[in-house]
Amino acid sequence: MCRWLAYSGSPIALDTFLLEPEHSLIDQSLHARMGVETTNGDGFGVGWYGEDPEPTLYRSISPAWNDRNLRELAAHVRSGLFLAHIRASTGTAVQQTNCHPFRHGCWLWMHNGLIREFSTIKRELVMAVDPGLFAAIEGSTDSELMFYLALSLGLADDPITAVERMAGMVEEAAERHGIENPLQMSLATTNGEQLWVFRYSTEQRSRSLFYSTHVRTLRELYPDDPRLEAASDETRLIVSEPLSDLAGVWNEIPESSCGIVQAGQDELRPFRPRR
């Protein structure tokens, strides 16, 4: 499948987490420990926010470990909110428009997982996309279609309800076609101000997802780490798998959960599709 990382906090260079940790996202592109595949070489993407409300994207079909431009960019671009994704295709083409994150206006979206037997229910799901959004779909993945379904179902107004409705729509369509355990998703979406993350699968055996311990606690555990001194109390990382083996840093997001990373108190709550 795929591996991804979402960062929100003090502005930092992208390579701080894409390249520098012992088990960085780029290392995971070759040596994933918790994914279905060890290698995630079917492209990558980074989306980050700067001064403008609309985020910037850099996506490529090159393997992330072999892209020199990514290393140059990551060392010089700083952002306080970014998403990064390495792809292992579940059957759709390896092309730039199929690389995550996906963007629409101020929104970014990335996904690890699949809709099983996607080709069987693809037409039915595509027809549920708002006609005003349909022309913006560029690729052929189930992940991008999930994004545009969520946008059609009110992502901009209530992200959690929109994703609940999207998941319910997928499961209902699959049920009509006799498809078992159709949905597997760990996903992240953001509007540049808040970050929403979801871990869910129909079979209740979802792909791994972790969040970082509060920075104040980490400073007590590792008082000599300069990275923690520079980080604000609002800093949070969400990752498909831990970037290091340091004790106390990573916490598993429970099965069937969604989280909100925001100014002040973050939230973690149950997630259930709406049919």
C-alpha positions in Angstrom: 0.0 0.0 0.0 1.5 3.4 1.0 3.1 5.3 3.8 2.5 8.9 4.8 3.3 11.7 7.2 1.4 14.8 8.3 3.0 17.6 10.3 1.5 20.6 12.1 3.5 22.9 14.3 6.4 25.4 14.2 7.6 26.1 10.7 10.5 23.7 9.9 12.4 22.5 6.8 10.6 19.6 5.2 13.7 17.4 5.4 13.5 17.4 9.2 11.1 14.5 9.0 11.3 13.5 5.3 15.0 12.7 5.4 16.8 13.2 8.7 15.2 10.5 11.1 16.7 7.0 11.2 13.4 5.7 9.8 12.4 8.7 7.8 9.6 8.7 5.3 12.2 8.4 2.5 13.8 5.4 4.3 10.3 3.9 4.5 10.0 4.1 0.7 12.6 1.3 0.6 12.3 -0.3 4.1 8.7 0.0 5.4 8.2 -2.2 8.5 4.5 -2.1 9.0 3.1 -1.8 5.5 1.7 -4.6 3.2 4.8 -3.9 1.0 8.3 -3.2 2.1 8.9 -1.0 -0.9 6.8 2.0 -1.8 8.3 3.1 -5.1 5.4 4.0 -7.3 5.8 7.8 -6.9 5.6 10.3 -4.0 4.2 13.7 -3.2 4.5 16.6 -0.8 2.0 19.3 -0.2 2.8 22.3 2.0 1.3 25.6 3.0 3.2 28.9 2.9 1.9 32.5 2.7 -1.0 31.7 0.4 -4.2 29.8 1.4 -3.7 27.4 -1.5 -1.0 24.8 -0.8 1.9 24.0 -3.1 2.4 20.5 -4.5 5.5 18.6 -5.7 4.6 15.2 -7.0 6.6 12.7 -9.1 6.4 9.1 -10.3 10.1 8.6 -9.4 10.9 6.5 -6.4 11.2 8.9 -3.4 14.7 7.5 -2.5 16.0 8.4 -5.9 14.8 11.9 -6.5 17.5 14.5 -6.1 15.1 17.4 -6.6 13.1 16.2 -3.6 16.2 16.4 -1.5 17.0 19.9 -2.7 13.5 21.1 -2.2 13.1 19.5 1.3 16.3 21.2 2.6 15.1 24.7 1.6 11.3 24.8 2.0 9.9 25.6 5.4 6.3 25.1 6.4 4.2 24.8 9.6 1.8 22.4 7.9 2.6 19.8 5.3 1.6 16.3 4.1 3.9 13.8 2.5 3.1 10.5 0.9 5.0 7.6 -0.7 3.0 5.4 -3.0 2.6 1.6 -3.6 -0.1 1.2 -6.2 -2.9 -1.2 -5.6 -3.6 -1.5 -9.4 -4.1 2.0 -10.9 -1.5 3.5 -13.2 1.8 4.9 -12.0 1.4 8.5 -13.2 1.8 11.9 -11.7 -1.9 12.6 -11.4 -2.3 9.5 -9.3 0.3 10.6 -6.8 -0.8 11.9 -3.4 -1.6 14.4 -1.9 -4.5 15.6 -4.0 -5.4 19.2 -3.9 -8.6 21.2 -4.5 -8.6 24.9 -3.5 -7.2 25.1 0.0 -7.7 21.4 0.7 -5.2 18.6 0.7 -6.0 14.9 0.9 -3.9 11.7 1.1 -4.8 8.0 1.7 -3.3 4.6 2.5 -5.6 1.7 1.7 -8.0 0.8 -1.1 -11.6 0.2 -2.2 -11.7 -3.5 -3.0 -12.9 -4.4 -6.4 -12.9 -0.7 -7.2 -13.5 -1.2 -10.9 -16.8 -2.9 -10.1 -18.3 0.0 -8.3 -16.3 2.9 -9.8 -19.0 4.1 -12.2 -21.6 4.2 -9.4 -19.3 6.2 -7.1 -18.2 8.6 -9.9 -21.8 9.4 -10.7 -22.2 10.5 -7.1 -19.6 13.3 -7.4 -21.1 16.8 -7.6 -21.2 17.8 -11.3 -19.4 21.0 -10.4 -16.4 19.1 -9.1 -16.3 16.3 -11.7 -14.0 18.1 -14.1 -11.4 18.6 -11.4 -10.7 14.9 -11.1 -7.4 14.3 -12.9 -6.3 10.7 -12.1 -7.8 7.3 -11.9 -7.3 6.2 -8.2 -9.9 5.2 -5.7 -8.1 7.6 -3.3 -8.8 10.7 -5.4 -12.4 9.7 -6.0 -12.9 9.3 -2.2 -11.6 12.9 -1.9 -14.1 14.2 -4.5 -16.9 12.3 -2.9 -16.1 13.8 0.5 -16.0 17.3 -1.1 -19.4 16.6 -2.7 -20.7 15.5 0.7 -19.7 18.7 2.6 -16.0 18.3 3.4 -15.5 22.1 3.6 -18.3 22.5 6.1 -18.0 19.4 8.4 -15.0 17.2 7.5 -15.8 14.3 9.9 -19.4 14.0 8.8 -18.4 14.2 5.1 -15.9 11.4 5.5 -18.4 9.3 7.5 -20.9 9.7 4.6 -18.3 8.9 2.0 -17.3 5.7 3.8 -20.9 4.8 4.2 -21.5 5.4 0.5 -18.6 3.1 -0.5 -19.8 0.3 1.8 -23.4 0.5 0.6 -22.3 0.4 -3.0 -20.1 -2.6 -2.3 -22.9 -4.4 -0.4 -25.1 -4.1 -3.5 -22.5 -5.9 -5.5 -21.7 -8.5 -2.9 -18.1 -7.2 -2.2 -16.9 -8.1 1.2 -14.7 -5.8 3.4 -14.6 -3.1 0.7 -13.0 -0.2 2.5 -9.5 0.1 4.0 -8.3 3.6 4.8 -5.9 5.6 6.9 -6.2 9.1 5.5 -5.4 12.7 6.3 -7.0 15.9 5.1 -6.4 19.6 5.9 -7.6 23.0 4.9 -4.4 24.7 6.0 -5.7 25.5 9.5 -6.8 22.2 11.0 -5.8 18.6 10.2 -8.1 15.7 10.3 -6.9 12.1 10.3 -8.9 8.8 10.1 -8.2 5.1 10.7 -10.9 2.7 9.6 -11.6 -0.5 7.7 -14.8 -2.5 7.2 -13.0 -5.6 8.5 -11.8 -3.7 11.6 -8.1 -4.5 10.7 -6.9 -1.1 9.6 -3.5 -0.1 8.4 -1.2 1.3 11.1 -1.3 4.9 12.2 0.4 6.8 15.1 0.5 10.2 16.6 3.3 11.9 18.5 3.2 12.5 22.2 2.7 16.1 23.4 5.9 18.2 23.1 5.9 19.2 26.8 6.1 15.5 27.8 8.8 14.8 25.2 10.9 17.7 26.5 10.8 16.0 30.0 11.8 12.7 28.5 14.5 14.1 26.2 15.7 17.4 27.7 18.9 17.5 25.6 17.2 17.2 22.2 17.5 20.6 20.4 14.6 19.8 18.0 12.2 19.7 21.0 13.5 23.0 22.3 12.6 24.7 19.0 9.2 23.0 18.7 6.1 24.8 19.8 3.7 23.1 22.2 1.2 22.8 19.3 3.6 20.6 17.3 2.1 17.2 16.3 3.1 14.5 13.9 0.8 11.8 12.4 2.6 8.9 10.7 1.9 5.5 9.1 4.7 4.1 11.1 7.1 5.6 13.7 10.1 7.6 12.4 12.3 6.3 15.3 12.5 3.8 18.1 12.7 6.3 20.9 10.5 5.2 23.9 7.4 7.3 24.7 7.3 9.2 21.4 4.6 7.4 19.4 1.1 6.4 20.3 -1.1 4.1 18.1 -4.4 5.7 16.9 -7.1 3.3 17.9 -9.1 1.2 15.4 -12.1 3.1 14.0 -11.0 6.6 15.2 -10.6 10.1 13.8 -8.5 12.8 15.2 -8.4 16.6 14.9 -5.1 18.5 15.2 -5.9 22.1 15.9 -4.9 25.2 17.9 -5.5 24.4 21.6 -6.7 20.9 22.6 -6.5 18.2 19.9 -9.3 15.7 19.8 -9.6 11.9 19.3 -13.0 10.4 18.8 -14.7 7.3 17.4 -15.3 7.0 13.7 -18.3 5.2 12.2 -19.5 5.4 8.6 -22.9 6.9 8.0 -25.2 4.9 5.7 
